[in-house]
Each structure stands twice: as structure tokens, then as C-alpha cells.
Amino acid sequence: MRRLLLRQRRFLLLLVASLLLSSCAGMNYFPTGNTQRGMASWYGEDFHGKQTSNKETYNMHAMTAAHKTLPFGTHVRVTNLTNGKSVVVRINDRGPFVKGRIIDLSYAAAQKLGMAETGVAPVVIKVLKRFSPKKSSQRYAVQVGSFTEKRNAKILRAKLQRNYDNVYIAEHKTASQIFYRVRIRTRSMKAAQKIVERLHMKGYSAHILEEY
């Protein structure tokens, strides 16, 4: 009886492990899989100490990078195709916003890759899934308005609530002022795009942003 129970437990453990492995194996971060090829660039002193897209403080000496679509917290191995050098960086910012470039590295990462002097280099990036959040973990919202008067934000929120669920006001404080931003929380990028299209047809100036 004990042997039978042990066999059943082993079978269940193997089944769970295989399911986890298959789910990880089937999870793609890019349309073509989990690697991406293109040009890398880097950014440094001009942005040092400023806020990144996920609200961290950019440190040019840390091993971080900016990517257009990968979830914040994703770890990727970046390999310089001209010299074979590679580094592991964590995504905490958005960019690069130059056509043809796929990743913007910190100065420290660019140095280790041997591309600090050239400024750009051909690279391949590979997502380290074991140390990264799932692609499906990303959350999006549609921002419809930003006001300095909370009363105006409440008026817009009430209007939007007639047609949309999950409408809320997000406060953004600066050194001199508070902005009240009216947003609609969405389930996915596709859902956000549909809402933006509908709002644009009604004359609203709406855009998509990430929640974190």
C-alpha cells in the first residue's frame, strides 16, 4: 500500500513538472519566439538620475535596459554579434525610439559588451524565462484626460462610466502640482486599442499606457 502511494505521488510530481515545463516552453515573448535580433544602442549621463518608465531611478552604472514591449522585470541575455561578448540585463524602461533598434542598454552594459565607443552594435537578445514575469502579466490602461482640478476629472469619469467599466482617477504629483488623470483599466493591449478607437471616433484624445 505504501509503495502504491509513493508511486502515485511520484507520478503526480512528474505530471505537475511536465505541465509547468510545457507551459513555459509554449510561452513566447516575441511573435517569432523568445529571441530577437537587431541593433542595440545605449543611453547614459543625460538620463542618469531621471525616472524610468516603470518609475525607478535610472542608474547608468546598473545592468538595465529599455525595450519597447517586454514586461518590466524581464531578464534578457544580450550578445554582441561582432565580438561574442554577452551580458544579462533587466528591463526597466521603454525604448529605443529610433527605427531599426531593438534595445537601449545602460552605459555599464554597453561597456561590458564592448560597444560603448561605437554607440551601436548588432545583437541577439534572449529572454531568460526562468527569471522573468510572464508576457501575459502586463496590464494596460487607456488615459482619456489629465486635469489640475479634481472636479473636472470627476465629471469626465462620470461620463465615461456610462459606457465603460473600471474607470478611475490616478493622481500624479509633481514638485509644484497634482494632476488628476482619468483612465480606463483594460484586460489586454487588444482591448485597449479597441477602446482608443471608439474614443477617437467620439472626439476624445486617448492613448494607451502600462500599469505597474
VOPAGU-2260 file (C-alpha; in pm, 1 decimal, decimal comma):
REM VOPAGU-2260
SITE   aa  ch    i         X         Y         Z
SITE  MET   A    0       0,0       0,0       0,0
SITE  ARG   A    1     281,7     238,5      94,0
SITE  ARG   A    2     463,1     158,0    -231,0
SITE  LEU   A    3     147,6     229,7    -427,3
SITE  LEU   A    4     104,7     568,8    -257,9
SITE  LEU   A    5     468,8     656,0    -325,0
SITE  ARG   A    6     427,6     565,9    -693,3
SITE  GLN   A    7     114,3     780,7    -716,1
SITE  ARG   A    8     292,9    1076,4    -556,0
SITE  ARG   A    9     588,0    1041,0    -792,4
SITE  PHE   A   10     351,8    1025,7   -1089,5
SITE  LEU   A   11     170,9    1341,4    -974,0
SITE  LEU   A   12     500,6    1526,1    -921,7
SITE  LEU   A   13     619,9    1426,0   -1267,9
SITE  LEU   A   14     287,1    1533,2   -1417,5
SITE  VAL   A   15     298,8    1876,6   -1249,3
SITE  ALA   A   16     661,9    1925,1   -1353,9
SITE  SER   A   17     584,9    1834,2   -1715,9
SITE  LEU   A   18     288,6    2072,1   -1722,8
SITE  LEU   A   19     499,6    2356,8   -1586,6
SITE  LEU   A   20     774,6    2289,3   -1838,2
SITE  SER   A   21     531,6    2268,4   -2128,6
SITE  SER   A   22     359,7    2593,0   -2027,7
SITE  CYS   A   23     694,4    2771,9   -2003,6
SITE  ALA   A   24     811,3    2622,3   -2331,9
SITE  GLY   A   25     499,1    2744,2   -2508,4
SITE  MET   A   26     520,2    3099,5   -2375,8
SITE  ASN   A   27     661,3    3337,7   -2637,3
SITE  TYR   A   28     765,0    3696,2   -2572,6
SITE  PHE   A   29     801,8    3783,7   -2941,9
SITE  PRO   A   30     595,5    3675,4   -3245,5
SITE  THR   A   31     887,3    3457,7   -3357,9
SITE  GLY   A   32     966,1    3306,5   -3016,3
SITE  ASN   A   33    1191,2    3418,1   -2730,9
SITE  THR   A   34    1486,5    3564,3   -2918,8
SITE  GLN   A   35    1516,0    3883,3   -3119,9
SITE  ARG   A   36    1789,1    4017,6   -3348,9
SITE  GLY   A   37    1862,9    4377,2   -3435,5
SITE  MET   A   38    2068,4    4680,4   -3341,3
SITE  ALA   A   39    2140,7    4782,8   -2982,4
SITE  SER   A   40    2226,6    5129,8   -2860,5
SITE  TRP   A   41    2292,5    5272,9   -2514,6
SITE  TYR   A   42    2199,9    5575,9   -2305,5
SITE  GLY   A   43    2391,0    5727,6   -2017,9
SITE  GLU   A   44    2472,9    6055,0   -1849,5
SITE  ASP   A   45    2189,0    6263,2   -1998,3
SITE  PHE   A   46    1934,6    6029,8   -1836,2
SITE  HIS   A   47    2124,2    5935,8   -1519,2
SITE  GLY   A   48    1911,6    6003,4   -1210,0
SITE  LYS   A   49    1590,2    6053,2   -1408,8
SITE  GLN   A   50    1276,7    5841,5   -1379,2
SITE  THR   A   51    1241,4    5535,1   -1598,8
SITE  SER   A   52     912,6    5416,5   -1745,7
SITE  ASN   A   53     849,2    5183,7   -1451,6
SITE  LYS   A   54     917,6    5471,6   -1207,9
SITE  GLU   A   55    1264,1    5356,3   -1099,4
SITE  THR   A   56    1556,4    5598,5   -1098,4
SITE  TYR   A   57    1780,9    5535,4   -1395,8
SITE  ASN   A   58    2134,8    5436,8   -1297,7
SITE  MET   A   59    2377,5    5430,3   -1589,9
SITE  HIS   A   60    2609,3    5205,2   -1386,5
SITE  ALA   A   61    2344,9    4933,6   -1327,4
SITE  MET   A   62    2276,7    4638,5   -1557,0
SITE  THR   A   63    1944,5    4752,4   -1701,9
SITE  ALA   A   64    1791,5    4826,8   -2041,2
SITE  ALA   A   65    1495,9    4975,2   -2225,1
SITE  HIS   A   66    1277,1    4767,4   -2457,4
SITE  LYS   A   67     959,9    4857,2   -2646,6
SITE  THR   A   68     738,5    4563,2   -2547,8
SITE  LEU   A   69     892,8    4324,7   -2292,3
SITE  PRO   A   70     733,4    4328,5   -1944,4
SITE  PHE   A   71     917,2    4529,4   -1682,1
SITE  GLY   A   72    1138,0    4297,5   -1478,2
SITE  THR   A   73    1218,1    4071,5   -1773,9
SITE  HIS   A   74    1578,6    3949,6   -1773,7
SITE  VAL   A   75    1745,3    3908,0   -2111,5
SITE  ARG   A   76    2085,1    3788,7   -2225,7
SITE  VAL   A   77    2225,9    4030,7   -2484,7
SITE  THR   A   78    2504,1    3903,8   -2711,3
SITE  ASN   A   79    2713,9    4134,8   -2926,9
SITE  LEU   A   80    2735,3    3960,7   -3264,7
SITE  THR   A   81    3057,6    4141,1   -3360,5
SITE  ASN   A   82    3268,9    4009,4   -3071,2
SITE  GLY   A   83    3065,5    3735,6   -2897,8
SITE  LYS   A   84    3051,4    3916,6   -2562,7
SITE  SER   A   85    2727,6    3887,3   -2365,2
SITE  VAL   A   86    2560,4    4036,5   -2057,7
SITE  VAL   A   87    2236,0    3985,7   -1865,1
SITE  VAL   A   88    2021,0    4295,7   -1812,0
SITE  ARG   A   89    1682,7    4368,9   -1656,6
SITE  ILE   A   90    1418,4    4565,0   -1849,2
SITE  ASN   A   91    1301,3    4871,0   -1653,5
SITE  ASP   A   92    1240,4    5131,7   -1924,1
SITE  ARG   A   93    1077,4    5185,3   -2263,7
SITE  GLY   A   94    1267,1    5249,3   -2585,3
SITE  PRO   A   95    1462,9    5281,0   -2804,0
SITE  PHE   A   96    1258,2    5517,1   -3018,7
SITE  VAL   A   97    1490,1    5506,5   -3319,8
SITE  LYS   A   98    1386,0    5293,9   -3617,3
SITE  GLY   A   99    1576,3    4968,8   -3650,5
SITE  ARG   A  100    1696,0    4949,2   -3288,3
SITE  ILE   A  101    1556,1    4684,2   -3055,1
SITE  ILE   A  102    1715,5    4758,8   -2716,6
SITE  ASP   A  103    1870,0    5055,3   -2534,0
SITE  LEU   A  104    2134,0    4943,2   -2285,3
SITE  SER   A  105    2272,4    5116,5   -1980,0
SITE  TYR   A  106    2625,5    5255,1   -2009,2
SITE  ALA   A  107    2757,7    4975,4   -1784,6
SITE  ALA   A  108    2604,7    4706,4   -2006,4
SITE  ALA   A  109    2736,6    4874,7   -2322,0
SITE  GLN   A  110    3087,0    4880,2   -2173,8
SITE  LYS   A  111    3078,2    4507,6   -2094,5
SITE  LEU   A  112    2958,9    4435,4   -2447,7
SITE  GLY   A  113    3243,2    4641,3   -2594,2
SITE  MET   A  114    3011,0    4883,3   -2773,9
SITE  ALA   A  115    3037,5    5196,6   -2559,8
SITE  GLU   A  116    3272,3    5357,4   -2811,0
SITE  THR   A  117    3084,4    5260,7   -3128,3
SITE  GLY   A  118    2744,0    5353,0   -2980,3
SITE  VAL   A  119    2555,1    5078,5   -3163,7
SITE  ALA   A  120    2610,0    4709,7   -3236,5
SITE  PRO   A  121    2422,4    4413,7   -3390,2
SITE  VAL   A  122    2292,4    4190,1   -3111,7
SITE  VAL   A  123    2069,7    3895,9   -3034,8
SITE  ILE   A  124    1861,8    3910,4   -2717,7
SITE  LYS   A  125    1719,6    3603,5   -2546,6
SITE  VAL   A  126    1457,0    3616,5   -2272,6
SITE  LEU   A  127    1556,7    3425,2   -1958,2
SITE  LYS   A  128    1207,8    3295,1   -1883,8
SITE  ARG   A  129    1302,5    3141,1   -1550,8
SITE  PHE   A  130    1385,5    3485,7   -1408,0
SITE  SER   A  131    1118,2    3687,9   -1587,3
SITE  PRO   A  132     748,9    3769,7   -1542,0
SITE  LYS   A  133     505,8    3616,9   -1788,8
SITE  LYS   A  134     424,0    3812,4   -2101,4
SITE  SER   A  135      56,6    3787,6   -2000,1
SITE  SER   A  136     131,9    3972,0   -1673,0
SITE  GLN   A  137     134,9    4309,3   -1848,2
SITE  ARG   A  138    -157,2    4538,8   -1765,8
SITE  TYR   A  139    -277,9    4832,6   -1972,1
SITE  ALA   A  140    -498,2    5135,4   -1927,5
SITE  VAL   A  141    -639,9    5399,7   -2158,9
SITE  GLN   A  142    -582,6    5757,5   -2046,7
SITE  VAL   A  143    -861,1    5989,6   -2161,1
SITE  GLY   A  144    -783,2    6314,3   -1979,5
SITE  SER   A  145    -549,1    6488,0   -1735,1
SITE  PHE   A  146    -662,0    6777,9   -1515,3
SITE  THR   A  147    -526,9    7005,4   -1246,1
SITE  GLU   A  148    -878,9    7036,8   -1099,9
SITE  LYS   A  149   -1012,3    6716,3    -946,8
SITE  ARG   A  150   -1369,5    6831,5   -1010,0
SITE  ASN   A  151   -1311,3    6822,3   -1387,7
SITE  ALA   A  152   -1163,6    6473,5   -1362,5
SITE  LYS   A  153   -1472,0    6354,3   -1172,0
SITE  ILE   A  154   -1701,6    6497,6   -1440,7
SITE  LEU   A  155   -1517,3    6308,5   -1715,8
SITE  ARG   A  156   -1510,7    5990,7   -1507,0
SITE  ALA   A  157   -1888,6    6007,5   -1463,1
SITE  LYS   A  158   -1937,6    6047,9   -1840,5
SITE  LEU   A  159   -1715,1    5751,9   -1921,6
SITE  GLN   A  160   -1876,7    5529,0   -1659,8
SITE  ARG   A  161   -2195,9    5532,4   -1865,5
SITE  ASN   A  162   -2023,6    5320,3   -2131,3
SITE  TYR   A  163   -1714,3    5169,2   -1969,5
SITE  ASP   A  164   -1626,2    4965,2   -1662,6
SITE  ASN   A  165   -1313,1    5017,2   -1449,9
SITE  VAL   A  166   -1290,8    5394,2   -1495,5
SITE  TYR   A  167   -1071,1    5553,4   -1230,3
SITE  ILE   A  168    -872,6    5865,2   -1140,4
SITE  ALA   A  169    -494,4    5834,6   -1092,1
SITE  GLU   A  170    -314,6    6113,1    -907,4
SITE  HIS   A  171      26,4    6222,1   -1031,5
SITE  LYS   A  172     220,8    6456,8    -804,1
SITE  THR   A  173     497,7    6682,9    -927,1
SITE  ALA   A  174     706,8    6930,1    -729,2
SITE  SER   A  175     454,2    7208,1    -785,8
SITE  GLN   A  176     122,2    7046,9    -878,9
SITE  ILE   A  177    -108,6    6745,1    -870,1
SITE  PHE   A  178    -255,2    6607,4   -1192,4
SITE  TYR   A  179    -575,1    6402,2   -1191,0
SITE  ARG   A  180    -563,7    6154,2   -1476,8
SITE  VAL   A  181    -880,9    5979,3   -1591,6
SITE  ARG   A  182    -814,6    5624,8   -1708,7
SITE  ILE   A  183    -993,9    5307,1   -1811,7
SITE  ARG   A  184    -834,1    4984,5   -1694,4
SITE  THR   A  185    -828,8    4711,2   -1963,2
SITE  ARG   A  186    -764,1    4336,9   -1981,2
SITE  SER   A  187    -516,0    4344,4   -2270,3
SITE  MET   A  188    -345,9    4558,5   -2532,7
SITE  LYS   A  189    -604,7    4448,2   -2789,2
SITE  ALA   A  190    -890,7    4558,4   -2562,6
SITE  ALA   A  191    -715,3    4891,3   -2500,7
SITE  GLN   A  192    -674,4    4952,1   -2874,7
SITE  LYS   A  193   -1045,9    4895,0   -2933,6
SITE  ILE   A  194   -1138,0    5142,2   -2659,7
SITE  VAL   A  195    -899,0    5403,9   -2801,1
SITE  GLU   A  196   -1053,1    5365,9   -3147,8
SITE  ARG   A  197   -1404,2    5415,8   -3007,5
SITE  LEU   A  198   -1297,0    5718,0   -2804,6
SITE  HIS   A  199   -1118,9    5878,7   -3101,1
SITE  MET   A  200   -1439,0    5845,8   -3305,7
SITE  LYS   A  201   -1617,4    6038,8   -3028,8
SITE  GLY   A  202   -1357,3    6315,7   -3032,1
SITE  TYR   A  203   -1153,9    6218,2   -2726,4
SITE  SER   A  204    -774,8    6234,5   -2728,4
SITE  ALA   A  205    -695,3    5897,5   -2568,8
SITE  HIS   A  206    -377,9    5692,0   -2554,1
SITE  ILE   A  207    -259,0    5359,6   -2412,2
SITE  LEU   A  208     -16,5    5326,4   -2123,6
SITE  GLU   A  209     109,8    5048,8   -1899,0
SITE  GLU   A  210       9,9    4997,5   -1538,4
SITE  TYR   A  211     263,8    4884,0   -1279,4
